[in-house]
């Protein structure tokens, strides 16, 4: 019997590919009527790029996205350059894979194309998983429109607001983090320096930060502005008014403030956190990616953690065969500590980015004194997976 996968996003498609390449049949159930990735940019570190190459997506992604030369770190209030984290050839040589940035549609398109080429994978759209029922030897899944599917196992890859997780832990709900993220895409040709460079930019200031990086083969710039505001919703694409965003950047240096002022078409979403759940699996069901351990997006590793989960889970299911309980237990044992370290690190970075007063000045002094290579090597534990 096939393995059912709830969700056809990055986690769901990568799980299907990893399972199929170990000879296992799987069925992806995607709630949308057609595949379209919500959001704009996504950063994939070397730990994720190695897995995509292993699954045979190197050629599909070769001419997509961009490879930033560095992360350029600046103070948002003064505009002063603080330091840089080398990426480009340096990171590729260090970790054996590049650090790349994509438009989400580019990445999902490549994953979908690969999944559709594998005979072990079936994909059904317009199927929103509402609930599941376990039986002896199999599991039944019911959709919102009355559809049903039967499988051997169910993998919940249905994201932060996972219906799969809510049936296992109905009391565990994501909690509003007190911040929202605003996103927009601008043509690189019209962006002023330094925002038009083929690099990732990070600007930090009290209660707000700004990130920008090239996407779509370097022809566009993905911009993400994070602010503190009371905006608690599950919607990922709420239209945002530019004047409301700029009110949080009034004290910023002229260069980033003018850049933001020239952007229209903002969309925003509320950031949420989820306390660690006791166990990722129950019976014939397990969780993966944001459904199990959603990080705040300040380390740019949410999508990559789903890729890593998919790789490890497929390995364990292949190794243990019909003993899914042991496979699920070993999968979580191998992934839990690392996933929660990513969550904690992302939370810590959020505090660092938004420091104020003396702490901000101390942070800037420490950053200026560090060697750029040392800043990157502090993440060897992450990118060296």
N, C-alpha and C positions, 0 to 999 in steps of 0.2 A: 504494500500500500504506500501511497505517496506521502510526503511530508508537506503539510500545509503551511504557508507563510502569509501572515496577516500584514499587508502593507507592501507597496511596490516602490518605495523610495530607495535611498542609497543602501540602507540596511537590508531591506527585503530583497532587492535585486542582487546585491553582493552575496547574501546568504544562499540564494538560489544558484548562483554561479559556482560558489565554493562547494556546495553539496553535489551539484551536477558533475563537477570535475572529479569528484570522488566516487562517481557512479550511482548516486542516489537520486531517485525520482522526487520532484517537488512541484508544488502548485502555488503560484503567487496569486493572492487575492487582493486586488487594488480597488479602493473605494471610488476613485474617480472614474468617470466614463472614458477618459483618455489621459495618457500620461502627460503631465505638465508639472514642472518643479516649481513650487512656491519659493520665492526668495530671489536673490541675485547672485552674489559671489560666494565662493567657498574655498577655503585654503586647505590643501592636502600636503601634509608634511612628508618627509622621506619614508616614515613608517607606513603611511598609506600608499605612497607611490610604489613601494616595493611589492605590496600585495596586488595592486592593480596590474603590474607587470607580470607577476606570477600567474595571474588568471588570464593572461593573454590580451590585455587591453592596451599595451604599450603603443601599438600602431594606431589604434582607434583614437588615442589621446595625443599622438605625436604633434599634430598640427593644431591642437586646441589649447586654450588657456594661455598662460604666460609664466615665465620663470623669473621672479623678482631677484634683483642683484643683492638686495639687503633689506633689512628692516631699519628704517631711519626713525630714530626716537627724538622727539622734540617736546619742549615745554609749551603748553598751549597759551599760557598767560604772557610770557615774555617772547615767545617765538624762537627761543634759543635752541640750537641743536645740542643734544646731550650725548648721544652715542649711536652706534649702529651695530646690528647683528648681521654678520656676513652670511649670505645665502648663495645663490647661483652656483658656479663651479666648485666653490669651496665646500658648501654643504653637500653637494653631490659626491665629491671625493671622500668626504668624511663618513658619510652614511651609506654610500652605495646607491643612492637614488636622489633625484632632485626634489626641491621644495617648489611646488607649483600652485598656481591659483587659477580657478576656473569660474565661469558662470555656471550655476547649478544645472542649467539646461544642457550644457556641454557634457558634463559628467554623467548626468542621468541618461542622456541619449546614447553615450558609449556603453554604459552598463546594460541598457535595454537592448541595444543591438547585439551585444554579446550573449545575453540571456536568450534572445529569440533564436540564436544560431545553435543552441544546445538542445538536442532532442529530449533530454531528461526533464526539461522545464516546460510547464504549462502556465500560461498567464491569463487570468480572467479579470477584466475591468468591470466597474459598476457593482462591485461586491464589497460592501462595508461590513466587516465582521462585527456582529453585535454580541454574540455569546457563543459559548462552546459547552458541549456536554460529553463527558467521558464515559466510555463503555469498556467492556472487557476486550482488550486487543485493538481498540480504535477510538477515534474521537470524531464527533460531529460538530460542525461549525455552521451557525445560522447567520444569514445576512440581513441587512435592514429591510430588504425588499422581499423577504420570504425565501430567498435562495438557501440551499444547504449544500454542504460538501463534506465528504468523509475522508479521513486520512489516518495515518499511523501516529503522527505527532503534529503539534501546532507550535510554530515559532512566532511570537509576537514582536513584529518590527513596526508597530503602528505609532511610534513616536511618543512625544511628551504626554499627550492626552490619550494614552493607550486604553482602548476598550478591553484588551486582553489583560492588562495589569489590573484594571479596575474590577474585573471579575474575581481575580485572585485576592486583591487587597482593596476592597471597596472604600475603606476609610482613608486610604493614602491618596491625597490629592496634591498636585503641584501648588506651591505657595508663591504668591506674587513677590518678586524680589525687590520691588521699590524702584525699578528702572525700566526704561523702554529703549529700544534700539530703532533708529530711523535709517532707512536705506534709500539709495538712489543710484542710478547709472548715468554717467556723463560721458560724452565723447572725449577721448584723450586729446584730440586735436584742438579742442576749445579750452582745455584746462590749463591754468597758469602753472608755472614752476613754483614749488617743487612737486606739485600734485600730478604733473604729467610725466613723471619719470617712471621707468620700468622697475619700480621698487615698491615695497610696502611702507606706508607711512603710519606712524603712531604718535598722536599728540595727546598729552596728559594735562589735566587741570582739575581743580576741586569740583567734585560732583558731576564731571562730564569728561568724556574722551572721544577721540576721533580716529578712525582707521580708514585708509584708502589703499587700493592696490589695483593693478591692471587686470582686465579680463578680456575675453573674446579676441585672442591673439594679440593683445596689447592695444586694441583699437578703442577700448573704453576703460573707464575707471569706475570701480565699484566703491561707493562711499558709505560708511556706516558711522553714525553719530549716536553715542550712548549718553543718555541724560537721566537724572533722577526726576521722576514725575509719577503722579498717581494715575495710572492707566492700566487697569487690570482687566484683560480680555483674553479670550482664546484665539482671536482672529490674528492671522499672520500678515495681513495686508491692509491695514486700516489706513486710508489716506490721511496724510499729515499736513497741516498748514505751516508754511515756511516761517511765518512770523512767530509762531509758537515755539519752533525749534530755536530760532535765532535769539529768543529771549534768554536762553540758557548759555549763550556764547557772547553776551555783550561785553564781558570783561576780557575776552580773549584778544590775542595779538591780531593786528589788522590782516595779516596774510591768510590764516585759516578762516577768519570771520568773513572776509570778502569772498573767499572761495565758496563757503556755505551759502552766502547771500545770492550767489549766481546760479544756484541749483533749484530746479523745480521738480515736481512729480514725486515728492517724498511719500514713502509708505513706512508704517511703523508697526511694531509688535511689542507686546509686554514680555519682559523676562521673568521666568518662573524657576524656582528651585524645587527639588524633591528630596526629602530626607531618605537616607538609605533604607531600602526595604529588606525585611529579614532574609528572604530567599528569592532567587530569580525564577525558580521552577516549582511547578506543582503537578504531580502526576505526569501526564503526557504533554504538558505545556511548559515552555520556557520563554524568557524575554531576552531581547537583544537591543543594543544601542540605547537610544533615548528612552525607550519603554522601560529599561532596567535602571539606567544610571545617567540621566540627562545633565550634562555640565553647563554652567553658565558660559556663554561663548567668548570668554576673554582669553582662552588659550588656543582657540581655533582648532579644536580637536574632536568636536562632536561627531562629525561625519567619519573621521578616521577611526574613532573608537568603535563605530559600527562595523567598519571594514575588518578591524582586528577581531572583534567578536565573531563575525561570520567565519573567518579563517579558523579560529580555535574551535568553534562549535562543530564545524564540518569535520575537522580532524578527529574530534572525540566521538562523534556519531559513526564515523568510518571505523574507528578503532574498536569500539564496544559493540558494534553491530546491533542486535535486537535488544541489548541491555541499555535502553535509553536512560534509565535512572542513573546508572553509573556514568554515562556520557554527560548528562546534565550536571551531575555533581562535580565531575572533573572540570568541565567547562567553566563553571562558576569559581571553582577553586583557583584555576589558572588566571581568571580575568578580574575577580572582585577587587583585589588589593590595588591593581594597576588602575582600574577604572575609577575607584574612589580617590586615588592619588591625583588623577587628572581633575576630578571635581574640586578637590581641596585647593589645588594649585590655581585653578581658574578663579576661585573665590578670593584667594590671596592676591592675585594679580589685580582683580577689580578694586581692592582696597588700595593697592599701590598706585594704580592709575589715577585715583581720585583723591589722593592725599592733599591736605591743605596746610597752610601756615608753616611752622617749623619743620614738620614732617616732609612737606613738599620740598623744601630747600635741602634738607638732609638727603632725601631720595635723589635729587638732581646731582648733588655733590658726589654721592657714591657712584652713580651711573657714569659721570664724567671721568672718574678715576679708573674705571675698569677697562681692560683690554677687550676689544670687540670679540676676539676669538673665545675669550673666557665666558662672555655672555652666551655664546652659542653652546659651548661645551657643558654649561650647566643644564642643558636639556638633552644630553646624551642618553639619559635613561628613557627619554620619550622617543626621540627620533631613531634611536638605535635598535628598535624592536625588530 
